[in-house]
């Protein structure tokens, strides 16, 4: 919601500031031509006091200085007025968003207890020829529900941060250690992970969320890559920016879906994702994590290769 507040503020403040600036600019241009005409007329007249020219020029300079001071004062006053206006506009949306997040978190917590009872009860029942099929259905659907609840809780947690959310840490170490844990999973799926991490990248991070970000991106790459292909992960610095990239070969992102895939519950292939217990929350969580680190994430597909790029 901080990004929404910032966007609304700069949209209003920028528009009004532009109107004020253009108005003062037009006034001073008009004043310039008026002054020039007055000086031109004075130059052709033989009965004009020589001090008149200095008087006209000084008047133009005074008007220019007055306009500049007025512009500064108006912009400062406008800043505080627009800030109050932005608070008034965004506050209802923030309250609604907060209630929504509280509902998701509370509902997820409330569902976990009865679901745990159902799962425990299903495990405790001895399977027979008659009930085996039903028990398997209960366990499978309970597992899917448990996965969904966990994702909802993760989503809710990434949308609530405090001032201690970010701490200085070794990003290179966090990313590399997390990526290494995926090598075995990649081998099981007949794929390979290539890890290229620049050493010693230090920045403000939330270590647990960065781990989750890497896990989401690599898991997504594994699911949408072809067999015997290589998944490449890069972490490096480009000037003052830190860039994390995950590239896989295989199923690409459909044109027009590059931004939609980061929306909650968005699934390009709904049938396939339902069977694989994928609810379209992973990339939404990844986007929240990146935004909490004051970064941006983009996705693109080209020549049968899909790239997820995070810039911090």
TIRO-822800 format. One record per residue (C-alpha): x, y, z; residue in three letters. Coordinates in nm, 4 decimals. Layout:
N
<vomar u="X" v="Y" w="Z" r="ala"/>
...
This chain:
312
<vomar u="0.0000" v="0.0000" w="0.0000" r="unk"/>
<vomar u="0.3016" v="0.2289" w="0.0394" r="unk"/>
<vomar u="0.3549" v="0.2144" w="-0.3359" r="unk"/>
<vomar u="-0.0106" v="0.3078" w="-0.3960" r="unk"/>
<vomar u="0.0182" v="0.6049" w="-0.1606" r="unk"/>
<vomar u="0.3370" v="0.7188" w="-0.3352" r="unk"/>
<vomar u="0.1852" v="0.6831" w="-0.6826" r="unk"/>
<vomar u="-0.1298" v="0.8754" w="-0.5868" r="unk"/>
<vomar u="0.0730" v="1.1520" w="-0.4206" r="unk"/>
<vomar u="0.3083" v="1.2058" w="-0.7141" r="unk"/>
<vomar u="0.0254" v="1.1843" w="-0.9680" r="unk"/>
<vomar u="-0.1658" v="1.4658" w="-0.7948" r="unk"/>
<vomar u="0.1361" v="1.6713" w="-0.6882" r="unk"/>
<vomar u="0.3052" v="1.6375" w="-1.0273" r="unk"/>
<vomar u="-0.0069" v="1.7445" w="-1.2175" r="unk"/>
<vomar u="-0.0785" v="2.0467" w="-0.9973" r="unk"/>
<vomar u="0.2882" v="2.1494" w="-0.9904" r="unk"/>
<vomar u="0.2984" v="2.1370" w="-1.3692" r="unk"/>
<vomar u="-0.0107" v="2.3593" w="-1.3914" r="unk"/>
<vomar u="0.1433" v="2.6125" w="-1.1502" r="unk"/>
<vomar u="0.4795" v="2.6087" w="-1.3286" r="unk"/>
<vomar u="0.3242" v="2.6545" w="-1.6751" r="unk"/>
<vomar u="0.1031" v="2.9381" w="-1.5475" r="unk"/>
<vomar u="0.3998" v="3.1266" w="-1.4010" r="unk"/>
<vomar u="0.6070" v="3.0556" w="-1.7115" r="unk"/>
<vomar u="0.3356" v="3.1981" w="-1.9396" r="unk"/>
<vomar u="0.3081" v="3.5053" w="-1.7140" r="unk"/>
<vomar u="0.6831" v="3.5695" w="-1.7296" r="unk"/>
<vomar u="0.6983" v="3.5152" w="-2.1072" r="unk"/>
<vomar u="0.4177" v="3.7660" w="-2.1475" r="unk"/>
<vomar u="0.5990" v="4.0019" w="-1.9104" r="unk"/>
<vomar u="0.9199" v="3.9607" w="-2.1113" r="unk"/>
<vomar u="0.7564" v="4.0628" w="-2.4390" r="unk"/>
<vomar u="0.5815" v="4.3558" w="-2.2693" r="unk"/>
<vomar u="0.9143" v="4.4753" w="-2.1266" r="unk"/>
<vomar u="1.0866" v="4.4321" w="-2.4628" r="unk"/>
<vomar u="0.8184" v="4.6395" w="-2.6365" r="unk"/>
<vomar u="0.8490" v="4.9115" w="-2.3737" r="unk"/>
<vomar u="1.2269" v="4.9258" w="-2.4205" r="unk"/>
<vomar u="1.1852" v="4.9292" w="-2.7978" r="unk"/>
<vomar u="0.9412" v="5.2204" w="-2.7775" r="unk"/>
<vomar u="1.1738" v="5.4042" w="-2.5387" r="unk"/>
<vomar u="1.4677" v="5.3586" w="-2.7740" r="unk"/>
<vomar u="1.2768" v="5.5312" w="-3.0553" r="unk"/>
<vomar u="1.1672" v="5.8224" w="-2.8378" r="unk"/>
<vomar u="1.3952" v="6.1236" w="-2.7860" r="unk"/>
<vomar u="1.1993" v="6.2626" w="-2.4912" r="unk"/>
<vomar u="1.2367" v="5.9658" w="-2.2558" r="unk"/>
<vomar u="1.4273" v="5.9988" w="-1.9290" r="unk"/>
<vomar u="1.7448" v="5.7840" w="-1.9513" r="unk"/>
<vomar u="1.6552" v="5.6357" w="-1.6138" r="unk"/>
<vomar u="1.3356" v="5.4949" w="-1.7643" r="unk"/>
<vomar u="1.5214" v="5.2064" w="-1.9300" r="unk"/>
<vomar u="1.6827" v="5.1072" w="-1.6003" r="unk"/>
<vomar u="1.3444" v="5.1345" w="-1.4304" r="unk"/>
<vomar u="1.1783" v="4.9009" w="-1.6840" r="unk"/>
<vomar u="1.4589" v="4.6435" w="-1.6669" r="unk"/>
<vomar u="1.4590" v="4.6503" w="-1.2880" r="unk"/>
<vomar u="1.0808" v="4.6036" w="-1.2899" r="unk"/>
<vomar u="1.1168" v="4.2958" w="-1.5103" r="unk"/>
<vomar u="1.3862" v="4.1497" w="-1.2820" r="unk"/>
<vomar u="1.1720" v="4.2165" w="-0.9739" r="unk"/>
<vomar u="0.8738" v="4.0445" w="-1.1340" r="unk"/>
<vomar u="1.0946" v="3.7487" w="-1.2251" r="unk"/>
<vomar u="1.2269" v="3.7155" w="-0.8695" r="unk"/>
<vomar u="0.8758" v="3.7523" w="-0.7270" r="unk"/>
<vomar u="0.7507" v="3.4769" w="-0.9597" r="unk"/>
<vomar u="1.0353" v="3.2475" w="-0.8556" r="unk"/>
<vomar u="0.9715" v="3.3043" w="-0.4849" r="unk"/>
<vomar u="0.5973" v="3.2589" w="-0.5400" r="unk"/>
<vomar u="0.6618" v="2.9324" w="-0.7260" r="unk"/>
<vomar u="0.8717" v="2.7960" w="-0.4382" r="unk"/>
<vomar u="0.6129" v="2.8982" w="-0.1781" r="unk"/>
<vomar u="0.3242" v="2.7521" w="-0.3790" r="unk"/>
<vomar u="0.5104" v="2.4224" w="-0.4355" r="unk"/>
<vomar u="0.5884" v="2.3893" w="-0.0644" r="unk"/>
<vomar u="0.2284" v="2.4654" w="0.0375" r="unk"/>
<vomar u="0.1020" v="2.2365" w="-0.2372" r="unk"/>
<vomar u="0.3248" v="1.9549" w="-0.1073" r="unk"/>
<vomar u="0.1592" v="1.9538" w="0.2355" r="unk"/>
<vomar u="-0.1923" v="2.0035" w="0.0949" r="unk"/>
<vomar u="-0.1521" v="1.7134" w="-0.1499" r="unk"/>
<vomar u="-0.0022" v="1.4974" w="0.1254" r="unk"/>
<vomar u="-0.3154" v="1.5506" w="0.3360" r="unk"/>
<vomar u="-0.5351" v="1.4943" w="0.0315" r="unk"/>
<vomar u="-0.3517" v="1.1696" w="-0.0481" r="unk"/>
<vomar u="-0.4045" v="1.0472" w="0.3090" r="unk"/>
<vomar u="-0.7761" v="1.1196" w="0.2744" r="unk"/>
<vomar u="-0.7995" v="0.9408" w="-0.0627" r="unk"/>
<vomar u="-0.5875" v="0.6340" w="0.0206" r="unk"/>
<vomar u="-0.7022" v="0.5765" w="0.3804" r="unk"/>
<vomar u="-1.0279" v="0.3899" w="0.2903" r="unk"/>
<vomar u="-0.8346" v="0.1643" w="0.0506" r="unk"/>
<vomar u="-0.5687" v="0.0959" w="0.3156" r="unk"/>
<vomar u="-0.8322" v="0.0126" w="0.5765" r="unk"/>
<vomar u="-1.0122" v="-0.2191" w="0.3344" r="unk"/>
<vomar u="-0.6838" v="-0.3849" w="0.2388" r="unk"/>
<vomar u="-0.5863" v="-0.4312" w="0.6041" r="unk"/>
<vomar u="-0.9242" v="-0.5900" w="0.6825" r="unk"/>
<vomar u="-0.8833" v="-0.8196" w="0.3851" r="unk"/>
<vomar u="-0.5398" v="-0.9279" w="0.5013" r="unk"/>
<vomar u="-0.6646" v="-0.9822" w="0.8575" r="unk"/>
<vomar u="-0.9506" v="-1.1920" w="0.7232" r="unk"/>
<vomar u="-0.7152" v="-1.4075" w="0.5130" r="unk"/>
<vomar u="-0.4792" v="-1.4605" w="0.8065" r="unk"/>
<vomar u="-0.7581" v="-1.5264" w="1.0593" r="unk"/>
<vomar u="-0.9508" v="-1.7585" w="0.8277" r="unk"/>
<vomar u="-0.6346" v="-1.9523" w="0.7438" r="unk"/>
<vomar u="-0.5482" v="-1.9948" w="1.1110" r="unk"/>
<vomar u="-0.9039" v="-2.1019" w="1.1937" r="unk"/>
<vomar u="-0.9006" v="-2.3595" w="0.9135" r="unk"/>
<vomar u="-0.5684" v="-2.5120" w="1.0167" r="unk"/>
<vomar u="-0.7006" v="-2.6632" w="1.3411" r="unk"/>
<vomar u="-1.0018" v="-2.8549" w="1.2036" r="unk"/>
<vomar u="-0.7974" v="-2.9544" w="0.8987" r="unk"/>
<vomar u="-0.5264" v="-3.0968" w="1.1237" r="unk"/>
<vomar u="-0.7931" v="-3.2988" w="1.3047" r="unk"/>
<vomar u="-0.9280" v="-3.4323" w="0.9735" r="unk"/>
<vomar u="-0.5783" v="-3.5291" w="0.8562" r="unk"/>
<vomar u="-0.4910" v="-3.6938" w="1.1884" r="unk"/>
<vomar u="-0.8212" v="-3.8817" w="1.1928" r="unk"/>
<vomar u="-0.7676" v="-4.0044" w="0.8375" r="unk"/>
<vomar u="-0.4221" v="-4.1320" w="0.9327" r="unk"/>
<vomar u="-0.5630" v="-4.3076" w="1.2400" r="unk"/>
<vomar u="-0.8293" v="-4.5020" w="1.0486" r="unk"/>
<vomar u="-0.7156" v="-4.8425" w="0.9295" r="unk"/>
<vomar u="-0.7751" v="-4.8783" w="0.5553" r="unk"/>
<vomar u="-1.0018" v="-5.1611" w="0.4390" r="unk"/>
<vomar u="-1.1246" v="-5.2717" w="0.1009" r="unk"/>
<vomar u="-1.4360" v="-5.0598" w="0.1464" r="unk"/>
<vomar u="-1.2900" v="-4.7381" w="0.2861" r="unk"/>
<vomar u="-0.9459" v="-4.7290" w="0.1186" r="unk"/>
<vomar u="-1.0642" v="-4.5200" w="-0.1773" r="unk"/>
<vomar u="-1.2425" v="-4.2701" w="0.0486" r="unk"/>
<vomar u="-0.9456" v="-4.2404" w="0.2836" r="unk"/>
<vomar u="-0.7143" v="-4.1676" w="-0.0095" r="unk"/>
<vomar u="-0.9533" v="-3.8961" w="-0.1302" r="unk"/>
<vomar u="-0.9681" v="-3.7416" w="0.2172" r="unk"/>
<vomar u="-0.5888" v="-3.7414" w="0.2508" r="unk"/>
<vomar u="-0.5337" v="-3.5993" w="-0.0974" r="unk"/>
<vomar u="-0.7856" v="-3.3166" w="-0.0597" r="unk"/>
<vomar u="-0.6676" v="-3.2424" w="0.2949" r="unk"/>
<vomar u="-0.3128" v="-3.2141" w="0.1650" r="unk"/>
<vomar u="-0.4259" v="-2.9739" w="-0.1080" r="unk"/>
<vomar u="-0.6167" v="-2.7636" w="0.1439" r="unk"/>
<vomar u="-0.3188" v="-2.7602" w="0.3801" r="unk"/>
<vomar u="-0.0947" v="-2.6388" w="0.0960" r="unk"/>
<vomar u="-0.3410" v="-2.3627" w="0.0062" r="unk"/>
<vomar u="-0.3670" v="-2.2458" w="0.3696" r="unk"/>
<vomar u="0.0117" v="-2.2355" w="0.3993" r="unk"/>
<vomar u="0.0317" v="-2.0236" w="0.0816" r="unk"/>
<vomar u="-0.2377" v="-1.7861" w="0.2084" r="unk"/>
<vomar u="-0.0512" v="-1.7400" w="0.5368" r="unk"/>
<vomar u="0.2723" v="-1.6750" w="0.3465" r="unk"/>
<vomar u="0.0939" v="-1.4194" w="0.1295" r="unk"/>
<vomar u="-0.0534" v="-1.2430" w="0.4319" r="unk"/>
<vomar u="0.2843" v="-1.2333" w="0.6093" r="unk"/>
<vomar u="0.4615" v="-1.0775" w="0.3071" r="unk"/>
<vomar u="0.2047" v="-0.7984" w="0.2927" r="unk"/>
<vomar u="0.2727" v="-0.6907" w="0.6516" r="unk"/>
<vomar u="0.6177" v="-0.5580" w="0.7342" r="unk"/>
<vomar u="0.7633" v="-0.3440" w="1.0117" r="unk"/>
<vomar u="1.0670" v="-0.1185" w="1.0527" r="unk"/>
<vomar u="1.2836" v="-0.4174" w="1.1547" r="unk"/>
<vomar u="1.1921" v="-0.6177" w="0.8454" r="unk"/>
<vomar u="1.5239" v="-0.5547" w="0.6685" r="unk"/>
<vomar u="1.8640" v="-0.6164" w="0.8266" r="unk"/>
<vomar u="2.2137" v="-0.6056" w="0.6780" r="unk"/>
<vomar u="2.3251" v="-0.9463" w="0.5559" r="unk"/>
<vomar u="2.5187" v="-1.1450" w="0.2985" r="unk"/>
<vomar u="2.2786" v="-1.1820" w="0.0070" r="unk"/>
<vomar u="2.5248" v="-1.3963" w="-0.1907" r="unk"/>
<vomar u="2.5368" v="-1.6564" w="0.0859" r="unk"/>
<vomar u="2.1596" v="-1.6598" w="0.1339" r="unk"/>
<vomar u="2.0873" v="-1.7091" w="-0.2378" r="unk"/>
<vomar u="2.3607" v="-1.9673" w="-0.2974" r="unk"/>
<vomar u="2.2731" v="-2.1876" w="0.0014" r="unk"/>
<vomar u="1.9042" v="-2.1831" w="-0.0910" r="unk"/>
<vomar u="1.9760" v="-2.2683" w="-0.4548" r="unk"/>
<vomar u="2.2038" v="-2.5581" w="-0.3580" r="unk"/>
<vomar u="1.9147" v="-2.7316" w="-0.1802" r="unk"/>
<vomar u="1.7315" v="-2.7507" w="-0.5154" r="unk"/>
<vomar u="2.0042" v="-2.9491" w="-0.6937" r="unk"/>
<vomar u="1.8719" v="-3.2840" w="-0.5654" r="unk"/>
<vomar u="1.5150" v="-3.1919" w="-0.6605" r="unk"/>
<vomar u="1.6356" v="-3.0960" w="-1.0083" r="unk"/>
<vomar u="1.8145" v="-3.4294" w="-1.0518" r="unk"/>
<vomar u="1.4938" v="-3.6139" w="-0.9584" r="unk"/>
<vomar u="1.3190" v="-3.4304" w="-1.2429" r="unk"/>
<vomar u="1.6087" v="-3.5004" w="-1.4822" r="unk"/>
<vomar u="1.7199" v="-3.1385" w="-1.4901" r="unk"/>
<vomar u="2.0304" v="-2.9480" w="-1.3875" r="unk"/>
<vomar u="2.0723" v="-2.6238" w="-1.1935" r="unk"/>
<vomar u="2.3634" v="-2.3951" w="-1.2791" r="unk"/>
<vomar u="2.4409" v="-2.1498" w="-0.9954" r="unk"/>
<vomar u="2.6438" v="-1.8363" w="-1.0682" r="unk"/>
<vomar u="2.6605" v="-1.6122" w="-0.7612" r="unk"/>
<vomar u="2.8921" v="-1.3157" w="-0.7220" r="unk"/>
<vomar u="3.0643" v="-1.3336" w="-0.3830" r="unk"/>
<vomar u="3.0338" v="-1.0760" w="-0.1090" r="unk"/>
<vomar u="2.7128" v="-0.8956" w="-0.2044" r="unk"/>
<vomar u="2.5998" v="-0.7263" w="0.1163" r="unk"/>
<vomar u="2.2661" v="-0.5480" w="0.1411" r="unk"/>
<vomar u="1.9637" v="-0.4970" w="0.3622" r="unk"/>
<vomar u="1.7500" v="-0.8083" w="0.3383" r="unk"/>
<vomar u="1.5003" v="-1.0277" w="0.5137" r="unk"/>
<vomar u="1.6852" v="-1.3587" w="0.4993" r="unk"/>
<vomar u="1.3805" v="-1.5847" w="0.5352" r="unk"/>
<vomar u="1.1893" v="-1.4022" w="0.2638" r="unk"/>
<vomar u="1.4874" v="-1.4000" w="0.0259" r="unk"/>
<vomar u="1.5121" v="-1.7775" w="0.0736" r="unk"/>
<vomar u="1.1432" v="-1.8082" w="-0.0049" r="unk"/>
<vomar u="1.1850" v="-1.5859" w="-0.3130" r="unk"/>
<vomar u="1.4640" v="-1.8071" w="-0.4517" r="unk"/>
<vomar u="1.2631" v="-2.1219" w="-0.3742" r="unk"/>
<vomar u="0.9567" v="-1.9863" w="-0.5568" r="unk"/>
<vomar u="1.1553" v="-1.8859" w="-0.8656" r="unk"/>
<vomar u="1.3470" v="-2.2145" w="-0.8849" r="unk"/>
<vomar u="1.0364" v="-2.4242" w="-0.8181" r="unk"/>
<vomar u="0.8556" v="-2.2353" w="-1.0936" r="unk"/>
<vomar u="1.1506" v="-2.2906" w="-1.3299" r="unk"/>
<vomar u="1.1556" v="-2.6643" w="-1.2544" r="unk"/>
<vomar u="0.7844" v="-2.7003" w="-1.3207" r="unk"/>
<vomar u="0.7972" v="-2.5200" w="-1.6558" r="unk"/>
<vomar u="1.1251" v="-2.6511" w="-1.7987" r="unk"/>
<vomar u="1.1797" v="-2.9429" w="-2.0342" r="unk"/>
<vomar u="1.3594" v="-3.2634" w="-1.9384" r="unk"/>
<vomar u="1.7400" v="-3.2740" w="-1.9547" r="unk"/>
<vomar u="1.7518" v="-2.8943" w="-1.9675" r="unk"/>
<vomar u="1.9546" v="-2.6608" w="-1.7501" r="unk"/>
<vomar u="1.8132" v="-2.3952" w="-1.5168" r="unk"/>
<vomar u="2.0473" v="-2.1012" w="-1.4710" r="unk"/>
<vomar u="2.0558" v="-1.8768" w="-1.1660" r="unk"/>
<vomar u="2.2658" v="-1.5594" w="-1.1630" r="unk"/>
<vomar u="2.3239" v="-1.3096" w="-0.8854" r="unk"/>
<vomar u="2.5491" v="-1.0121" w="-0.9584" r="unk"/>
<vomar u="2.5839" v="-0.6387" w="-0.9214" r="unk"/>
<vomar u="2.5238" v="-0.3953" w="-1.2056" r="unk"/>
<vomar u="2.6500" v="-0.0609" w="-1.0844" r="unk"/>
<vomar u="2.4532" v="0.0205" w="-0.7701" r="unk"/>
<vomar u="2.1839" v="-0.2364" w="-0.8487" r="unk"/>
<vomar u="2.1717" v="-0.6026" w="-0.7476" r="unk"/>
<vomar u="2.0305" v="-0.8357" w="-1.0119" r="unk"/>
<vomar u="1.8949" v="-1.1868" w="-0.9555" r="unk"/>
<vomar u="1.7972" v="-1.3857" w="-1.2662" r="unk"/>
<vomar u="1.6470" v="-1.7319" w="-1.3080" r="unk"/>
<vomar u="1.6307" v="-1.8678" w="-1.6626" r="unk"/>
<vomar u="1.4722" v="-2.1937" w="-1.7774" r="unk"/>
<vomar u="1.4216" v="-2.3541" w="-2.1164" r="unk"/>
<vomar u="1.0787" v="-2.4832" w="-2.2069" r="unk"/>
<vomar u="0.7215" v="-2.3719" w="-2.1714" r="unk"/>
<vomar u="0.7102" v="-1.9950" w="-2.2099" r="unk"/>
<vomar u="0.4778" v="-1.7254" w="-2.0823" r="unk"/>
<vomar u="0.1917" v="-1.6437" w="-2.3163" r="unk"/>
<vomar u="0.2063" v="-1.2928" w="-2.4681" r="unk"/>
<vomar u="0.0115" v="-1.0541" w="-2.2464" r="unk"/>
<vomar u="0.0525" v="-1.2687" w="-1.9348" r="unk"/>
<vomar u="0.3883" v="-1.1222" w="-1.8276" r="unk"/>
<vomar u="0.2234" v="-0.9073" w="-1.5576" r="unk"/>
<vomar u="-0.0864" v="-1.1191" w="-1.4933" r="unk"/>
<vomar u="0.1207" v="-1.4113" w="-1.3616" r="unk"/>
<vomar u="0.2075" v="-1.2008" w="-1.0547" r="unk"/>
<vomar u="-0.1602" v="-1.1562" w="-0.9637" r="unk"/>
<vomar u="-0.3067" v="-1.3618" w="-0.6824" r="unk"/>
<vomar u="-0.4759" v="-1.6863" w="-0.7946" r="unk"/>
<vomar u="-0.3885" v="-1.6282" w="-1.1590" r="unk"/>
<vomar u="-0.3169" v="-1.9562" w="-1.3398" r="unk"/>
<vomar u="-0.2389" v="-1.9703" w="-1.7108" r="unk"/>
<vomar u="-0.3069" v="-2.3455" w="-1.7291" r="unk"/>
<vomar u="-0.5877" v="-2.3972" w="-1.4763" r="unk"/>
<vomar u="-0.6400" v="-2.7683" w="-1.5391" r="unk"/>
<vomar u="-0.2724" v="-2.8597" w="-1.5070" r="unk"/>
<vomar u="-0.2140" v="-2.6374" w="-1.2040" r="unk"/>
<vomar u="-0.5176" v="-2.7767" w="-1.0218" r="unk"/>
<vomar u="-0.3849" v="-3.1303" w="-1.0621" r="unk"/>
<vomar u="-0.0431" v="-3.0241" w="-0.9328" r="unk"/>
<vomar u="-0.1843" v="-2.8321" w="-0.6315" r="unk"/>
<vomar u="-0.0646" v="-2.4982" w="-0.7676" r="unk"/>
<vomar u="-0.2958" v="-2.2107" w="-0.6808" r="unk"/>
<vomar u="-0.1347" v="-1.9114" w="-0.8475" r="unk"/>
<vomar u="-0.0020" v="-1.7653" w="-0.5211" r="unk"/>
<vomar u="0.3715" v="-1.8341" w="-0.5485" r="unk"/>
<vomar u="0.4599" v="-1.5525" w="-0.7875" r="unk"/>
<vomar u="0.2269" v="-1.3126" w="-0.6028" r="unk"/>
<vomar u="0.4251" v="-1.3876" w="-0.2857" r="unk"/>
<vomar u="0.7508" v="-1.3406" w="-0.4795" r="unk"/>
<vomar u="0.6352" v="-0.9989" w="-0.6035" r="unk"/>
<vomar u="0.5437" v="-0.8897" w="-0.2494" r="unk"/>
<vomar u="0.8852" v="-0.9962" w="-0.1205" r="unk"/>
<vomar u="1.0637" v="-0.8031" w="-0.3955" r="unk"/>
<vomar u="0.8541" v="-0.4905" w="-0.3344" r="unk"/>
<vomar u="0.9255" v="-0.5163" w="0.0391" r="unk"/>
<vomar u="1.2954" v="-0.4988" w="-0.0565" r="unk"/>
<vomar u="1.2244" v="-0.1836" w="-0.2627" r="unk"/>
<vomar u="1.2885" v="-0.3731" w="-0.5844" r="unk"/>
<vomar u="1.1029" v="-0.4846" w="-0.8942" r="unk"/>
<vomar u="1.0472" v="-0.8188" w="-1.0675" r="unk"/>
<vomar u="0.9776" v="-0.8780" w="-1.4350" r="unk"/>
<vomar u="0.9217" v="-1.1884" w="-1.6473" r="unk"/>
<vomar u="0.9700" v="-1.2464" w="-2.0181" r="unk"/>
<vomar u="0.9851" v="-1.5364" w="-2.2632" r="unk"/>
<vomar u="1.1895" v="-1.5424" w="-2.5814" r="unk"/>
<vomar u="1.3221" v="-1.8225" w="-2.8023" r="unk"/>
<vomar u="1.1755" v="-2.0925" w="-2.5730" r="unk"/>
<vomar u="1.3530" v="-1.9426" w="-2.2716" r="unk"/>
<vomar u="1.1795" v="-1.7792" w="-1.9768" r="unk"/>
<vomar u="1.3608" v="-1.5259" w="-1.7577" r="unk"/>
<vomar u="1.2563" v="-1.3945" w="-1.4192" r="unk"/>
<vomar u="1.4617" v="-1.0881" w="-1.3319" r="unk"/>
<vomar u="1.4708" v="-0.9279" w="-0.9881" r="unk"/>
<vomar u="1.6364" v="-0.5877" w="-0.9469" r="unk"/>
<vomar u="1.7098" v="-0.4618" w="-0.5945" r="unk"/>
